[in-house]
Amino acid sequence: MSGKVDLPNSIEETLTLLSSGGYLADRALATVLHLSLRMQRPLFLEGEAGVGKTEIAKVLAATLNRPLVRLQCYEGLDISSAVYEWNYAAQMVEIRMAEAAGSVDRENLNTALYSPRFLIKRPVLQALETTELGAPIFLIDELDRTDEAFEAFLLEVLADSQVTIPELGTIKSEEPPITIITTNRTREIHDALKRRCLYHWVDYPTAERELQIVQTKLPTAAATLSAQVVAFVQKLREDEALFKKPGVAETLDWATALTELQEVALDPEMVSDTLGVLLKYQEDIDRIKGSRTRAILDEIRMEANSQATIAGSMPAQTV
């Protein structure tokens, strides 16, 4: 794709835009995303890990043909890593050259040293740069991993699309970036930050939607396998004792792995052998493998047979 792509003008166009990028969203998500784009407000997405929050920003970047600027949050993230820092090595070379020339004007030298050419731009500053394709997609990923001090710093960025650098002054974007903030809710984010955003909880998809996702992402997977994988994962999510329930990302990984193994349906032995693709804690694997796996597979087969019986007993429609 080349050239600037216009923003969608309706919820239906937003759904189509996401779908064209391989993202099957429900109408509620498409609605809040559409509003975020039209109102130029950051979108705050909260939900369990692996439900597709980060993927929304990637799909927007691809479908709108905008650069994606990603700020991956972590504990201890600071201004120098997230916003900017000065190129101290280049500044030292500039000082040595001025001294060697024998004409050191301290005031002019200081101004030169703290000019944009010595500024190293990190993700926040990069996100404030409008390109010929429009404002970039700014992904602030897993904000809950940072501390409250960094949250407070982001308030100026989110509210006014600007950053204040003491040596240079305020840098403001020509057009607000399309900002997507994600959090896995490992801690609460301050209300002051949430007020500057539109909010949406991204939940696990229904069985029907998850099957559509698997079929879209893995069209080569056997139909029976895809249906059983989704049904199995949906059953696992009902187990409140699991330490970490599998997300859509894990469903896709598992379906991919089983397809690579040329499986066309689930069987207890293969499920037990590949649970490490689906579950990420040994306690969860120990809980599910063996008799629990066989019980879930029996439930899935019984439900499938029941649905087939009901479908077979329905009278044919006349045209």
C-alpha positions as CSV (number, residue, x, y, z in Angstrom):
1,M,0.0,0.0,0.0
2,S,1.3,3.5,-0.8
3,G,-0.1,7.0,-0.2
4,K,-2.2,8.4,2.6
5,V,-5.3,6.4,3.6
6,D,-8.3,8.3,4.9
7,L,-9.8,7.5,8.3
8,P,-13.1,5.5,8.3
9,N,-16.2,7.6,8.4
10,S,-18.5,5.1,10.2
11,I,-18.6,2.2,12.5
12,E,-19.2,-0.1,9.5
13,E,-16.1,1.3,7.7
14,T,-14.1,0.7,10.9
15,L,-15.2,-2.9,11.1
16,T,-14.3,-3.3,7.4
17,L,-10.9,-1.7,8.0
18,L,-10.1,-4.0,10.8
19,S,-11.4,-7.0,8.9
20,S,-9.2,-6.1,5.9
21,G,-6.2,-6.4,8.2
22,G,-7.3,-9.8,9.5
23,Y,-8.7,-8.5,12.8
24,L,-12.3,-9.7,13.6
25,A,-13.7,-7.2,16.0
26,D,-17.1,-7.0,17.6
27,R,-19.2,-3.9,17.1
28,A,-18.5,-2.4,20.6
29,L,-14.8,-2.4,19.9
30,A,-15.2,-1.0,16.5
31,T,-17.5,1.8,17.9
32,V,-15.0,3.0,20.5
33,L,-12.1,2.8,18.0
34,H,-14.1,4.8,15.5
35,L,-14.8,7.5,18.1
36,S,-11.2,7.5,19.1
37,L,-10.1,8.1,15.5
38,R,-12.7,10.8,14.9
39,M,-12.3,12.6,18.2
40,Q,-8.5,12.3,18.2
41,R,-8.5,10.8,21.7
42,P,-6.2,8.1,22.9
43,L,-7.8,4.6,23.2
44,F,-7.2,2.8,26.5
45,L,-7.6,-1.0,26.0
46,E,-7.7,-3.2,29.1
47,G,-8.0,-7.0,29.2
48,E,-6.2,-10.2,29.8
49,A,-2.9,-11.0,28.1
50,G,-3.3,-12.4,24.6
51,V,-6.8,-11.2,23.7
52,G,-5.6,-9.0,20.8
53,K,-5.0,-5.5,22.3
54,T,-1.6,-4.9,20.8
55,E,-2.7,-6.4,17.5
56,I,-5.2,-3.5,17.0
57,A,-2.4,-1.0,16.8
58,K,-0.5,-3.2,14.3
59,V,-3.5,-3.7,12.1
60,L,-4.2,0.1,12.2
61,A,-0.7,0.8,11.1
62,A,-1.0,-1.6,8.2
63,T,-4.4,-0.7,7.0
64,L,-4.0,3.1,7.4
65,N,-0.5,3.0,6.0
66,R,0.9,4.8,9.0
67,P,4.3,4.2,10.8
68,L,3.9,2.3,14.0
69,V,5.8,3.7,17.0
70,R,5.9,1.3,19.9
71,L,6.8,2.1,23.4
72,Q,7.2,-1.2,25.3
73,C,6.7,-0.4,28.9
74,Y,8.6,-2.1,31.7
75,E,9.5,-1.5,35.3
76,G,12.1,1.3,35.6
77,L,11.2,2.9,32.3
78,D,12.5,6.5,32.4
79,I,12.6,9.7,30.2
80,S,15.9,8.8,28.5
81,S,14.5,5.5,27.3
82,A,11.0,6.6,26.5
83,V,11.3,10.3,25.3
84,Y,14.8,11.6,24.5
85,E,18.4,11.8,25.6
86,W,21.3,13.9,24.4
87,N,24.1,12.4,22.3
88,Y,26.8,12.9,24.8
89,A,29.6,11.4,22.7
90,A,28.8,13.7,19.8
91,Q,28.6,16.7,22.2
92,M,32.1,15.9,23.6
93,V,33.5,15.7,20.0
94,E,31.9,19.1,19.4
95,I,33.6,20.6,22.5
96,R,37.0,19.1,21.6
97,M,36.8,20.6,18.1
98,A,35.8,24.0,19.5
99,E,38.7,23.9,21.9
100,A,41.2,22.8,19.2
101,A,40.0,25.7,17.0
102,G,40.9,28.0,19.9
103,S,37.7,30.0,19.7
104,V,35.4,28.8,22.5
105,D,32.3,31.0,22.9
106,R,30.7,29.3,25.9
107,E,27.2,30.8,25.3
108,N,27.1,29.9,21.6
109,L,28.7,26.5,22.3
110,N,26.1,25.7,24.9
111,T,23.3,26.6,22.5
112,A,24.9,24.5,19.8
113,L,25.3,21.5,22.0
114,Y,21.7,21.5,23.0
115,S,20.3,21.8,19.5
116,P,18.1,19.3,17.7
117,R,21.0,17.7,15.9
118,F,22.3,16.3,19.2
119,L,18.9,15.1,20.3
120,I,18.3,11.3,20.2
121,K,14.6,10.8,19.8
122,R,13.0,7.9,21.6
123,P,9.4,6.6,20.9
124,V,7.4,9.4,22.5
125,L,9.2,12.1,20.5
126,Q,9.0,10.0,17.4
127,A,5.3,9.7,17.8
128,L,4.9,13.5,17.8
129,E,6.4,13.7,14.3
130,T,3.7,14.0,11.6
131,T,4.7,12.4,8.3
132,E,3.4,12.9,4.8
133,L,1.2,9.9,5.5
134,G,-0.3,11.5,8.6
135,A,0.2,11.1,12.3
136,P,1.8,7.7,13.3
137,I,0.1,5.0,15.3
138,F,1.6,5.3,18.8
139,L,1.4,2.1,20.8
140,I,2.0,2.4,24.5
141,D,2.1,-1.3,25.4
142,E,1.5,-2.8,28.8
143,L,1.5,0.6,30.7
144,D,0.7,-1.2,33.9
145,R,4.4,-2.4,34.0
146,T,5.6,1.1,34.6
147,D,5.4,3.2,37.8
148,E,3.1,6.1,38.7
149,A,5.8,8.7,38.0
150,F,6.0,7.7,34.4
151,E,2.2,7.8,34.2
152,A,2.2,11.4,35.5
153,F,4.7,12.3,32.8
154,L,2.5,10.9,30.1
155,L,-0.4,13.3,31.0
156,E,1.1,16.2,29.0
157,V,1.7,13.9,26.0
158,L,-1.9,12.5,26.0
159,A,-3.7,15.7,26.8
160,D,-1.8,18.1,24.5
161,S,0.3,16.0,22.2
162,Q,3.4,17.7,23.4
163,V,6.6,17.2,25.4
164,T,8.6,19.8,27.3
165,I,12.4,19.5,27.0
166,P,14.2,21.9,29.4
167,E,17.0,22.8,27.0
168,L,14.8,23.2,24.0
169,G,11.4,24.1,25.2
170,T,8.0,22.6,24.2
171,I,7.8,20.3,21.2
172,K,4.2,19.9,20.0
173,S,2.9,17.7,17.2
174,E,1.1,19.2,14.2
175,E,-1.4,16.4,14.4
176,P,-2.1,14.2,17.5
177,P,-0.8,10.7,17.0
178,I,-3.3,7.8,16.9
179,T,-2.6,6.5,20.4
180,I,-3.4,3.0,21.6
181,I,-2.6,2.2,25.3
182,T,-2.8,-1.3,26.5
183,T,-2.7,-2.8,30.0
184,N,-3.1,-6.3,31.4
185,R,-4.4,-4.8,34.6
186,T,-1.7,-6.1,36.9
187,R,-2.2,-2.8,38.7
188,E,-4.7,0.0,38.5
189,I,-3.9,3.0,36.3
190,H,-4.5,6.4,37.8
191,D,-7.9,8.1,37.0
192,A,-6.1,11.2,35.7
193,L,-4.6,9.3,32.8
194,K,-7.8,7.3,32.1
195,R,-9.8,10.5,31.9
196,R,-7.8,11.6,28.9
197,C,-8.7,8.4,27.0
198,L,-11.7,6.5,25.7
199,Y,-11.9,3.2,27.4
200,H,-12.7,-0.4,26.3
201,W,-12.4,-3.8,28.0
202,V,-11.2,-6.4,25.5
203,D,-12.7,-9.7,26.6
204,Y,-12.1,-13.2,25.4
205,P,-14.0,-13.8,22.2
206,T,-17.1,-16.0,22.0
207,A,-16.6,-19.5,20.5
208,E,-18.1,-18.4,17.2
209,R,-15.8,-15.4,16.9
210,E,-12.7,-17.3,18.0
211,L,-13.4,-20.0,15.4
212,Q,-13.7,-17.3,12.8
213,I,-10.3,-15.9,13.9
214,V,-8.6,-19.3,13.7
215,Q,-10.1,-20.0,10.3
216,T,-9.0,-16.5,9.1
217,K,-5.5,-16.8,10.4
218,L,-5.0,-20.5,9.7
219,P,-7.0,-21.3,6.6
220,T,-5.0,-24.5,6.0
221,A,-5.9,-26.1,9.4
222,A,-8.4,-29.0,9.2
223,A,-12.0,-27.8,9.9
224,T,-12.5,-30.5,12.7
225,L,-9.2,-29.6,14.3
226,S,-10.0,-25.8,14.3
227,A,-13.4,-26.4,15.9
228,Q,-12.1,-28.8,18.5
229,V,-9.2,-26.5,19.4
230,V,-11.5,-23.6,20.0
231,A,-14.0,-25.7,21.9
232,F,-11.2,-27.1,24.1
233,V,-9.8,-23.6,24.9
234,Q,-13.3,-22.3,25.6
235,K,-13.7,-25.1,28.2
236,L,-10.3,-24.3,29.8
237,R,-11.4,-20.6,30.3
238,E,-14.3,-21.9,32.4
239,D,-11.8,-23.3,34.9
240,E,-11.4,-20.7,37.5
241,A,-8.5,-22.6,39.1
242,L,-6.2,-22.0,36.2
243,F,-3.4,-19.6,37.1
244,K,-3.3,-18.2,33.5
245,K,-6.1,-18.8,31.1
246,P,-5.1,-19.1,27.5
247,G,-5.7,-16.1,25.2
248,V,-6.4,-15.9,21.5
249,A,-2.7,-15.8,20.8
250,E,-2.3,-19.1,22.6
251,T,-5.2,-20.6,20.7
252,L,-3.6,-19.6,17.4
253,D,-0.2,-20.9,18.5
254,W,-1.7,-24.3,19.5
255,A,-3.7,-24.6,16.3
256,T,-0.6,-23.8,14.3
257,A,1.5,-26.4,16.2
258,L,-1.0,-29.1,15.7
259,T,-1.3,-28.3,12.0
260,E,2.5,-28.5,11.7
261,L,2.2,-32.0,13.3
262,Q,-0.4,-32.8,10.6
263,E,-3.1,-33.4,13.1
264,V,-6.7,-33.3,11.9
265,A,-8.4,-33.8,15.2
266,L,-7.6,-33.7,18.9
267,D,-6.7,-36.9,20.8
268,P,-5.7,-37.1,24.5
269,E,-2.1,-38.1,23.9
270,M,-1.4,-35.3,21.5
271,V,-3.2,-32.7,23.7
272,S,-1.0,-33.7,26.7
273,D,2.2,-33.6,24.6
274,T,1.4,-30.1,23.3
275,L,-0.1,-28.4,26.3
276,G,3.1,-26.4,26.8
277,V,2.1,-24.4,23.7
278,L,-1.3,-23.5,25.2
279,L,-0.5,-23.2,28.9
280,K,2.4,-21.4,30.4
281,Y,2.5,-22.6,34.0
282,Q,3.5,-26.2,35.0
283,E,0.8,-26.2,37.6
284,D,-1.9,-25.5,35.0
285,I,-0.5,-28.3,32.7
286,D,-0.5,-30.8,35.6
287,R,-4.1,-29.9,36.3
288,I,-5.3,-30.3,32.8
289,K,-3.4,-33.3,31.3
290,G,-4.5,-36.8,31.8
291,S,-8.1,-37.5,33.0
292,R,-9.1,-33.8,32.8
293,T,-8.0,-33.7,29.1
294,R,-10.0,-36.8,28.3
295,A,-13.1,-35.4,30.1
296,I,-13.0,-32.2,28.2
297,L,-12.6,-34.1,24.9
298,D,-15.5,-36.3,25.8
299,E,-17.6,-33.2,26.5
300,I,-16.6,-31.6,23.2
301,R,-17.5,-34.8,21.2
302,M,-20.9,-35.1,23.0
303,E,-21.8,-31.5,22.3
304,A,-20.7,-31.9,18.6
305,N,-22.8,-35.0,18.2
306,S,-25.8,-33.4,19.9
307,Q,-25.6,-30.4,17.6
308,A,-25.3,-32.7,14.5
309,T,-28.4,-34.6,15.7
310,I,-30.4,-31.4,16.1
311,A,-29.3,-30.1,12.7
312,G,-30.2,-33.4,11.1
313,S,-33.7,-33.4,12.6
314,M,-34.6,-29.9,11.4
315,P,-36.9,-29.8,8.4
316,A,-35.4,-28.7,5.2
317,Q,-36.3,-25.1,4.1
318,T,-38.3,-24.8,1.0
319,V,-37.5,-22.1,-1.5
